[in-house]
């Protein structure tokens, strides 16, 4: 006869009591454990997919030394993850970024931040799914002579819609299915990175280690410093997604302790894995000079083909595509939980419908509605292929802005007397980490928003497209916020970080 795990039962009750004390009734199942939570964030960040996407960009911009931006940006984002960990430990609530801003500041700031973040992550679902089409085409139609195949517009449309639909189907299967798929994909990605990276560096090395300090002529006759700074996009485009760990806090046992660990693991392990993969491709590239010069615009399949052979390349592409799928799933999960939490606080019209959960304790309506716009964008890109560049340009800038608003809210609260009181705190180092994280995010926004003068003949609006797209989204949200005043419809708690922290210290509230 089996007996219930009393410690697990006690933890679940404590988690639910903590949530009730924060003003919400538990409605989601806690099926995403620490490993699954880490897997969700890691696969959203996906160093394998990120490196494949930015490898050519980094080398053409600044040569092999561009790899160091992964470590620089990783350090900055680790500061962000530390501060996020303090916040989520005190407020382990679904819809992380939105709830954190609301409780640290107020509903208005939370609404604007959420509008910007939802816009960015919606485009993220679209661009990630679209980018997978080329690899699926190479997997299905690539040959020994031509390993890299460019998908036709129709193939791109069909493949992308199938990826979004399949990811949504898995998400609708529930938290347990999401956890299982995430862990399988995590194992595949880590094995793929480590095994392939080691094999490339040990058995297929075609370049010397000194190449990591060789600009290979990318500076031309000018200063390399400016060129190297321009290559910061290598890191800036990579490190996002770890916030998804906090978006599912209400579906994670002991979230006050587990979620901070998962976020830090995501950034730390992600940075190491990305450096490992990036270095492996550089060391095994048979035509490194051609990649740096821009002659080889899609170098990864060719590197894999020359190193692993057709079968090996195909096997690796299968792992990459699983990572793409898991990445789309992670983005869908993150945005749906934020929208669910947003709706639960009655922050926009029709909230009562979107805030409903299914019989399986899943925010099904939020999942469905947040995938409508990505599908429409995919169809739009089919009819206007050049629009993808314009749509995606502001994606990372929006994400960095959302993070910066949360950091500003946390710093503001600290100045007013907030001392984090969750199970994870940085103590007196919290203020320093908060300031450092905010300065890093602001610097990142400057790099992401600066005009692109690198391409001759580019229209002015394309040079400024990231900032223009970001401005349109932000000003639209700000106008709605000022005119409709959606925050006034909500009676949910806000700006109570100091009060909640004091109650936690006095033991008035459970601390999970």
Secondary structure, DSSP 8 states (H G I E B T S, - for coil): -----HHHHHHHHHHHHHHHHTT----S-----HHHHHHHHHHHH-HHHHHHHHHHHHHHHH-GGGGHHHHHHHHHHHHHHHHHHHHHHH---SSHHHHHHHHHT-HHHHHHHHHHHHHHHHHHHHHHHHHHHHHHHHHHH--SS-------HHHHHHHHHHHHHHHHHHHHT-HHHHHHHHHHHHHHHHHHHHHHHHHHHHHS--S-GGGGG--TTTTTTS-HHHHHHHTTHHHHTT---TTHHHHTGGGSTTHHHHHHHHHHHHHHHHHHHHHHHHHHHHHH-TTHHHHHHTS-SSHHHHHHHHHHHHHHHHHHHHHHHHHHHHHHHHHHHHHHHHHHHHHHTT-STTHHHHT---TTS--HHHHHHTTHHHHHHHHHHHH-TTHHHHHHTTHHHHHHHHHHHHHHHHHHHHHTT----SS---TTHHHHHHHHHHHHHHHHHHHHHS---SSTT--HHHHTHHHHHHHHHHHHHHHHHHHH-GGGG--S--S-HHHHHHHHHHTSS---
